Amino acid sequence: MKLAVQLSAPVSAPEVLNPELEVNVIYTHLPGTADALNAASVLARGLGARVTVHLAQVIPYPLELKSPQVSIPFAEEQLGLLACHQPVETSVQVHLCRDLTDAIRQALKPQSVVVMATSRRWWPTREEKLAKTLRREGHHVILTYAN
């Protein structure tokens, strides 16, 4: 089960040249997502596309799906503040789910362009594993490395 809440950030962005073209940013952690969003905005501006930020909020099974541990309005406000400073049309979607990978897979259109932040580690991070899964399914994934 998945519940999606969409928040469109008010931005003074140039008109989207290709409304079907979209650059997706997957929320991982706030500083990294800010860097990924900046990279996605540069890419989207060059392509005449829009940006969509996806936050998959995983709800553990003992809780009801409509009862997240983190306040959804708080998450929307934080991501909305990031989105409103972007030079391109940017929207935020919050997905309440049981499994992060399934929620992201369902949210993306076929062959989507995805930008995601991760950390440099000796072992594969959760984000790198998600990127590998998305690439196997035909998506075009760009990883940005945060410090």
N, CA and C atoms as an extended XYZ file, in Angstrom:
441
Properties=species:S:1:pos:R:3:atomname:S:1:resname:S:1:resid:I:1 pbc="F F F"
N         0.830       -1.182        0.000 N   MET     1
C         0.000        0.000        0.000 CA  MET     1
C         0.871        1.240        0.000 C   MET     1
N         0.401        2.234       -0.705 N   LYS     2
C         1.179        3.455       -0.817 CA  LYS     2
C         0.227        4.630       -0.818 C   LYS     2
N         0.575        5.664       -0.111 N   LEU     3
C        -0.188        6.896       -0.104 CA  LEU     3
C         0.762        7.991       -0.541 C   LEU     3
N         0.390        8.759       -1.532 N   ALA     4
C         1.261        9.823       -2.024 CA  ALA     4
C         0.622       11.168       -1.757 C   ALA     4
N         1.405       12.077       -1.253 N   VAL     5
C         0.981       13.442       -1.025 CA  VAL     5
C         1.842       14.296       -1.931 C   VAL     5
N         1.237       15.174       -2.698 N   GLN     6
C         2.029       15.987       -3.623 CA  GLN     6
C         2.003       17.428       -3.177 C   GLN     6
N         3.139       18.042       -3.173 N   LEU     7
C         3.292       19.435       -2.814 CA  LEU     7
C         4.020       20.113       -3.957 C   LEU     7
N         3.402       21.104       -4.563 N   SER     8
C         4.076       21.851       -5.627 CA  SER     8
C         4.652       23.111       -5.024 C   SER     8
N         5.925       23.282       -5.184 N   ALA     9
C         6.597       24.444       -4.623 CA  ALA     9
C         6.404       25.644       -5.536 C   ALA     9
N         6.044       26.795       -4.966 N   PRO    10
C         5.911       27.989       -5.784 CA  PRO    10
C         7.285       28.496       -6.174 C   PRO    10
N         7.592       28.418       -7.432 N   VAL    11
C         8.889       28.897       -7.901 CA  VAL    11
C         8.678       29.830       -9.075 C   VAL    11
N         9.609       30.728       -9.238 N   SER    12
C         9.591       31.593      -10.416 CA  SER    12
C        10.586       30.997      -11.397 C   SER    12
N        10.187       29.920      -12.013 N   ALA    13
C        11.066       29.174      -12.895 CA  ALA    13
C        10.698       29.434      -14.345 C   ALA    13
N        11.662       29.247      -15.246 N   PRO    14
C        11.343       29.372      -16.657 CA  PRO    14
C        10.360       28.289      -17.068 C   PRO    14
N         9.643       28.562      -18.138 N   GLU    15
C         8.649       27.601      -18.627 CA  GLU    15
C         9.328       26.293      -19.026 C   GLU    15
N         8.651       25.200      -18.689 N   VAL    16
C         9.165       23.889      -19.027 CA  VAL    16
C         8.970       23.668      -20.522 C   VAL    16
N        10.073       23.384      -21.236 N   LEU    17
C         9.997       23.211      -22.680 CA  LEU    17
C         9.409       21.860      -23.063 C   LEU    17
N         9.719       20.841      -22.287 N   ASN    18
C         9.230       19.505      -22.558 CA  ASN    18
C         8.527       18.983      -21.301 C   ASN    18
N         7.187       19.153      -21.196 N   PRO    19
C         6.480       18.794      -19.962 CA  PRO    19
C         6.525       17.307      -19.632 C   PRO    19
N         6.826       16.462      -20.605 N   GLU    20
C         6.892       15.029      -20.333 CA  GLU    20
C         8.253       14.608      -19.791 C   GLU    20
N         9.254       15.470      -19.934 N   LEU    21
C        10.597       15.150      -19.465 CA  LEU    21
C        10.732       15.574      -18.005 C   LEU    21
N        11.203       14.637      -17.182 N   GLU    22
C        11.261       14.870      -15.743 CA  GLU    22
C        12.554       14.293      -15.186 C   GLU    22
N        13.175       15.029      -14.296 N   VAL    23
C        14.345       14.554      -13.569 CA  VAL    23
C        13.877       14.278      -12.144 C   VAL    23
N        14.086       13.046      -11.675 N   ASN    24
C        13.619       12.625      -10.352 CA  ASN    24
C        14.766       12.635       -9.365 C   ASN    24
N        14.506       13.170       -8.181 N   VAL    25
C        15.479       13.159       -7.091 CA  VAL    25
C        14.897       12.288       -5.991 C   VAL    25
N        15.672       11.329       -5.512 N   ILE    26
C        15.256       10.462       -4.419 CA  ILE    26
C        15.835       11.015       -3.126 C   ILE    26
N        14.959       11.299       -2.163 N   TYR    27
C        15.418       11.802       -0.868 CA  TYR    27
C        16.167       10.700       -0.135 C   TYR    27
N        17.398       11.005        0.311 N   THR    28
C        18.181       10.054        1.096 CA  THR    28
C        18.441       10.638        2.491 C   THR    28
N        19.063       11.792        2.546 N   HIS    29
C        19.259       12.555        3.777 CA  HIS    29
C        19.356       14.017        3.364 C   HIS    29
N        19.042       14.921        4.276 N   LEU    30
C        18.843       16.316        3.891 CA  LEU    30
C        20.040       16.975        3.210 C   LEU    30
N        21.251       16.965        3.780 N   PRO    31
C        22.347       17.641        3.067 CA  PRO    31
C        22.642       17.022        1.704 C   PRO    31
N        22.647       15.703        1.637 N   GLY    32
C        22.907       15.025        0.369 CA  GLY    32
C        21.824       15.285       -0.658 C   GLY    32
N        20.578       15.299       -0.209 N   THR    33
C        19.472       15.550       -1.126 CA  THR    33
C        19.538       16.977       -1.665 C   THR    33
N        19.980       17.913       -0.844 N   ALA    34
C        20.134       19.296       -1.315 CA  ALA    34
C        21.150       19.355       -2.450 C   ALA    34
N        22.263       18.631       -2.311 N   ASP    35
C        23.277       18.585       -3.378 CA  ASP    35
C        22.718       17.898       -4.623 C   ASP    35
N        22.000       16.786       -4.419 N   ALA    36
C        21.411       16.067       -5.554 CA  ALA    36
C        20.370       16.935       -6.252 C   ALA    36
N        19.602       17.699       -5.485 N   LEU    37
C        18.589       18.583       -6.071 CA  LEU    37
C        19.232       19.691       -6.889 C   LEU    37
N        20.341       20.231       -6.416 N   ASN    38
C        21.054       21.254       -7.187 CA  ASN    38
C        21.584       20.679       -8.497 C   ASN    38
N        22.140       19.471       -8.447 N   ALA    39
C        22.633       18.819       -9.667 CA  ALA    39
C        21.482       18.521      -10.628 C   ALA    39
N        20.357       18.065      -10.090 N   ALA    40
C        19.188       17.763      -10.922 CA  ALA    40
C        18.628       19.030      -11.560 C   ALA    40
N        18.658       20.135      -10.833 N   SER    41
C        18.158       21.401      -11.381 CA  SER    41
C        18.992       21.878      -12.559 C   SER    41
N        20.305       21.724      -12.452 N   VAL    42
C        21.195       22.097      -13.559 CA  VAL    42
C        20.885       21.222      -14.773 C   VAL    42
N        20.743       19.936      -14.540 N   LEU    43
C        20.421       18.996      -15.621 CA  LEU    43
C        19.059       19.320      -16.236 C   LEU    43
N        18.061       19.550      -15.390 N   ALA    44
C        16.709       19.830      -15.876 CA  ALA    44
C        16.651       21.148      -16.643 C   ALA    44
N        17.379       22.125      -16.181 N   ARG    45
C        17.393       23.425      -16.865 CA  ARG    45
C        17.955       23.284      -18.272 C   ARG    45
N        19.032       22.501      -18.402 N   GLY    46
C        19.631       22.276      -19.715 CA  GLY    46
C        18.730       21.485      -20.641 C   GLY    46
N        17.893       20.616      -20.084 N   LEU    47
C        16.993       19.785      -20.893 CA  LEU    47
C        15.612       20.412      -21.085 C   LEU    47
N        15.328       21.494      -20.362 N   GLY    48
C        13.989       22.083      -20.420 CA  GLY    48
C        12.969       21.196      -19.727 C   GLY    48
N        13.384       20.543      -18.639 N   ALA    49
C        12.536       19.586      -17.934 CA  ALA    49
C        12.132       20.143      -16.571 C   ALA    49
N        11.343       19.368      -15.850 N   ARG    50
C        10.968       19.724      -14.488 CA  ARG    50
C        11.600       18.708      -13.541 C   ARG    50
N        11.595       19.023      -12.252 N   VAL    51
C        12.199       18.164      -11.232 CA  VAL    51
C        11.112       17.699      -10.265 C   VAL    51
N        11.159       16.433       -9.892 N   THR    52
C        10.276       15.899       -8.862 CA  THR    52
C        11.135       15.239       -7.795 C   THR    52
N        10.919       15.640       -6.545 N   VAL    53
C        11.624       15.048       -5.408 CA  VAL    53
C        10.696       14.010       -4.790 C   VAL    53
N        11.196       12.787       -4.607 N   HIS    54
C        10.419       11.697       -4.020 CA  HIS    54
C        10.971       11.377       -2.635 C   HIS    54
N        10.104       11.474       -1.627 N   LEU    55
C        10.456       11.072       -0.266 CA  LEU    55
C         9.612        9.865        0.083 C   LEU    55
N        10.242        8.718        0.233 N   ALA    56
C         9.542        7.499        0.629 CA  ALA    56
C         9.690        7.361        2.136 C   ALA    56
N         8.605        7.608        2.855 N   GLN    57
C         8.601        7.502        4.312 CA  GLN    57
C         8.160        6.097        4.695 C   GLN    57
N         9.090        5.283        5.181 N   VAL    58
C         8.795        3.889        5.531 CA  VAL    58
C         8.122        3.851        6.900 C   VAL    58
N         6.957        3.197        6.938 N   ILE    59
C         6.186        3.046        8.170 CA  ILE    59
C         6.320        1.591        8.618 C   ILE    59
N         6.839        1.328        9.817 N   PRO    60
C         6.974       -0.063       10.271 CA  PRO    60
C         5.606       -0.731       10.442 C   PRO    60
N         5.588       -2.044       10.338 N   TYR    61
C         4.331       -2.797       10.372 CA  TYR    61
C         3.498       -2.639       11.644 C   TYR    61
N         4.061       -2.487       12.828 N   PRO    62
C         3.161       -2.324       13.975 CA  PRO    62
C         2.288       -1.073       13.894 C   PRO    62
N         2.737       -0.074       13.125 N   LEU    63
C         1.966        1.164       12.987 CA  LEU    63
C         1.073        1.100       11.754 C   LEU    63
N        -0.012        1.870       11.804 N   GLU    64
C        -0.878        1.976       10.632 CA  GLU    64
C        -0.149        2.787        9.569 C   GLU    64
N        -0.468        2.513        8.318 N   LEU    65
C         0.201        3.199        7.214 CA  LEU    65
C        -0.043        4.708        7.259 C   LEU    65
N        -1.157        5.114        7.833 N   LYS    66
C        -1.486        6.540        7.912 CA  LYS    66
C        -0.910        7.201        9.156 C   LYS    66
N        -0.041        6.505        9.884 N   SER    67
C         0.533        7.026       11.130 CA  SER    67
C         2.058        7.051       11.080 C   SER    67
N         2.648        7.935       10.290 N   PRO    68
C         4.105        7.969       10.202 CA  PRO    68
C         4.736        8.482       11.494 C   PRO    68
N         5.988        8.077       11.740 N   GLN    69
C         6.715        8.529       12.922 CA  GLN    69
C         7.139        9.984       12.782 C   GLN    69
N         7.409       10.405       11.564 N   VAL    70
C         7.800       11.782       11.286 CA  VAL    70
C         6.596       12.501       10.710 C   VAL    70
N         6.388       13.701       11.172 N   SER    71
C         5.253       14.481       10.702 CA  SER    71
C         5.376       14.771        9.203 C   SER    71
N         4.357       14.394        8.442 N   ILE    72
C         4.369       14.641        6.993 CA  ILE    72
C         4.406       16.140        6.692 C   ILE    72
N         3.603       16.976        7.370 N   PRO    73
C         3.723       18.421        7.091 CA  PRO    73
C         5.126       18.961        7.346 C   PRO    73
N         5.828       18.425        8.351 N   PHE    74
C         7.204       18.862        8.617 CA  PHE    74
C         8.120       18.489        7.455 C   PHE    74
N         8.008       17.245        6.980 N   ALA    75
C         8.824       16.795        5.844 CA  ALA    75
C         8.506       17.610        4.604 C   ALA    75
N         7.213       17.876        4.357 N   GLU    76
C         6.822       18.683        3.199 CA  GLU    76
C         7.401       20.082        3.296 C   GLU    76
N         7.381       20.645        4.498 N   GLU    77
C         7.898       22.006        4.686 CA  GLU    77
C         9.401       22.057        4.404 C   GLU    77
N        10.151       21.080        4.928 N   GLN    78
C        11.597       21.052        4.721 CA  GLN    78
C        11.945       20.899        3.238 C   GLN    78
N        11.279       19.967        2.565 N   LEU    79
C        11.555       19.756        1.138 CA  LEU    79
C        11.007       20.907        0.298 C   LEU    79
N         9.891       21.477        0.724 N   GLY    80
C         9.330       22.630        0.017 CA  GLY    80
C        10.277       23.821        0.041 C   GLY    80
N        10.961       24.017        1.169 N   LEU    81
C        11.948       25.096        1.265 CA  LEU    81
C        13.109       24.869        0.310 C   LEU    81
N        13.545       23.612        0.190 N   LEU    82
C        14.602       23.298       -0.780 CA  LEU    82
C        14.114       23.534       -2.205 C   LEU    82
N        12.892       23.081       -2.483 N   ALA    83
C        12.351       23.142       -3.844 CA  ALA    83
C        12.089       24.565       -4.299 C   ALA    83
N        11.659       25.422       -3.384 N   CYS    84
C        11.282       26.773       -3.812 CA  CYS    84
C        12.482       27.621       -4.213 C   CYS    84
N        13.683       27.188       -3.888 N   HIS    85
C        14.890       27.928       -4.261 CA  HIS    85
C        15.532       27.409       -5.550 C   HIS    85
N        14.874       26.509       -6.235 N   GLN    86
C        15.439       25.941       -7.456 CA  GLN    86
C        15.063       26.780       -8.675 C   GLN    86
N        15.932       26.845       -9.674 N   PRO    87
C        15.656       27.659      -10.854 CA  PRO    87
C        14.746       26.977      -11.880 C   PRO    87
N        14.220       25.795      -11.561 N   VAL    88
C        13.322       25.072      -12.466 CA  VAL    88
C        12.066       24.676      -11.699 C   VAL    88
N        11.022       24.310      -12.438 N   GLU    89
C         9.788       23.854      -11.813 CA  GLU    89
C        10.080       22.594      -10.996 C   GLU    89
N         9.773       22.650       -9.707 N   THR    90
C        10.100       21.552       -8.803 CA  THR    90
C         8.888       21.190       -7.964 C   THR    90
N         8.592       19.890       -7.895 N   SER    91
C         7.500       19.423       -7.031 CA  SER    91
C         8.041       18.362       -6.085 C   SER    91
N         7.318       18.157       -4.990 N   VAL    92
C         7.720       17.198       -3.968 CA  VAL    92
C         6.597       16.195       -3.790 C   VAL    92
N         6.934       14.913       -3.782 N   GLN    93
C         5.953       13.863       -3.516 CA  GLN    93
C         6.424       13.058       -2.318 C   GLN    93
N         5.526       12.909       -1.333 N   VAL    94
C         5.811       12.117       -0.149 CA  VAL    94
C         5.019       10.822       -0.276 C   VAL    94
N         5.710        9.692       -0.189 N   HIS    95
C         5.079        8.377       -0.324 CA  HIS    95
C         5.158        7.649        1.016 C   HIS    95
N         4.013        7.338        1.607 N   LEU    96
C         3.976        6.523        2.818 CA  LEU    96
C         3.940        5.073        2.374 C   LEU    96
N         4.894        4.273        2.857 N   CYS    97
C         5.019        2.913        2.328 CA  CYS    97
C         5.579        1.970        3.377 C   CYS    97
N         5.585        0.694        3.045 N   ARG    98
C         6.199       -0.336        3.894 CA  ARG    98
C         7.610       -0.660        3.418 C   ARG    98
N         7.872       -0.506        2.112 N   ASP    99
C         9.168       -0.843        1.538 CA  ASP    99
C         9.642        0.300        0.645 C   ASP    99
N        10.814        0.832        0.944 N   LEU   100
C        11.348        1.980        0.213 CA  LEU   100
C        11.546        1.683       -1.267 C   LEU   100
N        12.165        0.553       -1.573 N   THR   101
C        12.462        0.215       -2.966 CA  THR   101
C        11.184        0.065       -3.784 C   THR   101
N        10.192       -0.622       -3.248 N   ASP   102
C         8.926       -0.791       -3.965 CA  ASP   102
C         8.236        0.543       -4.203 C   ASP   102
N         8.258        1.423       -3.203 N   ALA   103
C         7.616        2.732       -3.349 CA  ALA   103
C         8.268        3.554       -4.454 C   ALA   103
N         9.596        3.546       -4.488 N   ILE   104
C        10.317        4.314       -5.518 CA  ILE   104
C        10.064        3.701       -6.891 C   ILE   104
N        10.111        2.386       -6.981 N   ARG   105
C         9.863        1.713       -8.270 CA  ARG   105
C         8.478        2.042       -8.808 C   ARG   105
N         7.473        2.099       -7.939 N   GLN   106
C         6.115        2.418       -8.372 CA  GLN   106
C         5.953        3.889       -8.742 C   GLN   106
N         6.739        4.757       -8.110 N   ALA   107
C         6.614        6.191       -8.361 CA  ALA   107
C         7.248        6.631       -9.676 C   ALA   107
N         8.240        5.884      -10.149 N   LEU   108
C         8.968        6.278      -11.359 CA  LEU   108
C         8.299        5.760      -12.619 C   LEU   108
N         8.356        6.574      -13.659 N   LYS   109
C         7.903        6.148      -14.988 CA  LYS   109
C         9.013        5.303      -15.614 C   LYS   109
N         8.694        4.515      -16.644 N   PRO   110
C         9.743        3.714      -17.302 CA  PRO   110
C        10.869        4.598      -17.845 C   PRO   110
N        12.083        4.131      -17.711 N   GLN   111
C        13.296        4.792      -18.200 CA  GLN   111
C        13.445        6.224      -17.669 C   GLN   111
N        13.177        6.400      -16.391 N   SER   112
C        13.285        7.710      -15.750 CA  SER   112
C        14.740        8.101      -15.525 C   SER   112
N        14.970        9.404      -15.474 N   VAL   113
C        16.268        9.948      -15.081 CA  VAL   113
C        16.182       10.204      -13.576 C   VAL   113
N        17.114        9.619      -12.837 N   VAL   114
C        17.085        9.680      -11.371 CA  VAL   114
C        18.421       10.208      -10.865 C   VAL   114
N        18.359       11.157       -9.927 N   VAL   115
C        19.552       11.676       -9.263 CA  VAL   115
C        19.397       11.378       -7.777 C   VAL   115
N        20.449       10.826       -7.190 N   MET   116
C        20.381       10.410       -5.794 CA  MET   116
C        21.730       10.639       -5.130 C   MET   116
N        21.707       11.057       -3.865 N   ALA   117
C        22.940       11.275       -3.108 CA  ALA   117
C        23.283       10.034       -2.294 C   ALA   117
N        24.560        9.816       -2.112 N   THR   118
C        25.039        8.736       -1.258 CA  THR   118
C        26.362        9.173       -0.635 C   THR   118
N        26.859        8.372        0.279 N   SER   119
C        28.151        8.634        0.917 CA  SER   119
C        29.182        7.667        0.369 C   SER   119
N        30.444        8.071        0.422 N   ARG   120
C        31.514        7.164        0.004 CA  ARG   120
C        31.815        6.204        1.154 C   ARG   120
N        31.705        4.935        0.855 N   ARG   121
C        31.978        3.889        1.841 CA  ARG   121
C        32.731        2.752        1.160 C   ARG   121
N        33.357        1.897        1.964 N   TRP   122
C        34.049        0.729        1.430 CA  TRP   122
C        33.064       -0.338        0.996 C   TRP   122
N        31.896       -0.346        1.607 N   TRP   123
C        30.859       -1.331        1.305 CA  TRP   123
C        29.734       -0.643        0.528 C   TRP   123
N        28.914       -1.371       -0.200 N   PRO   124
C        27.803       -0.754       -0.936 CA  PRO   124
C        26.771       -0.151        0.028 C   PRO   124
N        26.439        1.092       -0.193 N   THR   125
C        25.444        1.756        0.653 CA  THR   125
C        24.037        1.367        0.201 C   THR   125
N        23.060        1.705        1.028 N   ARG   126
C        21.655        1.440        0.693 CA  ARG   126
C        21.284        2.141       -0.611 C   ARG   126
N        21.790        3.358       -0.800 N   GLU   127
C        21.497        4.122       -2.009 CA  GLU   127
C        22.119        3.482       -3.241 C   GLU   127
N        23.362        2.977       -3.108 N   GLU   128
C        24.008        2.308       -4.245 CA  GLU   128
C        23.271        1.029       -4.616 C   GLU   128
N        22.757        0.312       -3.624 N   LYS   129
C        21.969       -0.887       -3.909 CA  LYS   129
C        20.668       -0.519       -4.622 C   LYS   129
N        20.017        0.571       -4.181 N   LEU   130
C        18.804        1.029       -4.843 CA  LEU   130
C        19.115        1.459       -6.277 C   LEU   130
N        20.228        2.163       -6.474 N   ALA   131
C        20.636        2.595       -7.814 CA  ALA   131
C        20.854        1.397       -8.729 C   ALA   131
N        21.489        0.352       -8.206 N   LYS   132
C        21.730       -0.857       -8.997 CA  LYS   132
C        20.404       -1.500       -9.411 C   LYS   132
N        19.451       -1.568       -8.481 N   THR   133
C        18.123       -2.124       -8.784 CA  THR   133
C        17.417       -1.305       -9.857 C   THR   133
N        17.467        0.021       -9.726 N   LEU   134
C        16.792        0.891      -10.692 CA  LEU   134
C        17.447        0.807      -12.071 C   LEU   134
N        18.764        0.719      -12.108 N   ARG   135
C        19.464        0.578      -13.397 CA  ARG   135
C        19.091       -0.730      -14.087 C   ARG   135
N        18.983       -1.814      -13.297 N   ARG   136
C        18.571       -3.107      -13.856 CA  ARG   136
C        17.189       -3.023      -14.499 C   ARG   136
N        16.337       -2.146      -13.972 N   GLU   137
C        14.984       -1.983      -14.502 CA  GLU   137
C        14.913       -0.971      -15.636 C   GLU   137
N        16.049       -0.425      -16.055 N   GLY   138
C        16.084        0.455      -17.212 CA  GLY   138
C        16.089        1.939      -16.916 C   GLY   138
N        16.215        2.332      -15.664 N   HIS   139
C        16.268        3.758      -15.321 CA  HIS   139
C        17.697        4.266      -15.461 C   HIS   139
N        17.834        5.560      -15.652 N   HIS   140
C        19.134        6.202      -15.806 CA  HIS   140
C        19.452        6.898      -14.482 C   HIS   140
N        20.361        6.321      -13.703 N   VAL   141
C        20.622        6.791      -12.345 CA  VAL   141
C        21.972        7.495      -12.277 C   VAL   141
N        21.957        8.684      -11.661 N   ILE   142
C        23.162        9.464      -11.434 CA  ILE   142
C        23.337        9.559       -9.925 C   ILE   142
N        24.484        9.130       -9.415 N   LEU   143
C        24.768        9.231       -7.988 CA  LEU   143
C        25.670       10.429       -7.726 C   LEU   143
N        25.316       11.227       -6.733 N   THR   144
C        26.189       12.295       -6.268 CA  THR   144
C        26.748       11.859       -4.932 C   THR   144
N        28.001       12.150       -4.682 N   TYR   145
C        28.640       11.698       -3.456 CA  TYR   145
C        28.803       12.870       -2.498 C   TYR   145
N        28.139       12.765       -1.342 N   ALA   146
C        28.206       13.792       -0.305 CA  ALA   146
C        29.343       13.465        0.642 C   ALA   146
N        29.849       14.467        1.304 N   ASN   147
C        30.926       14.256        2.281 CA  ASN   147
C        30.359       13.899        3.626 C   ASN   147
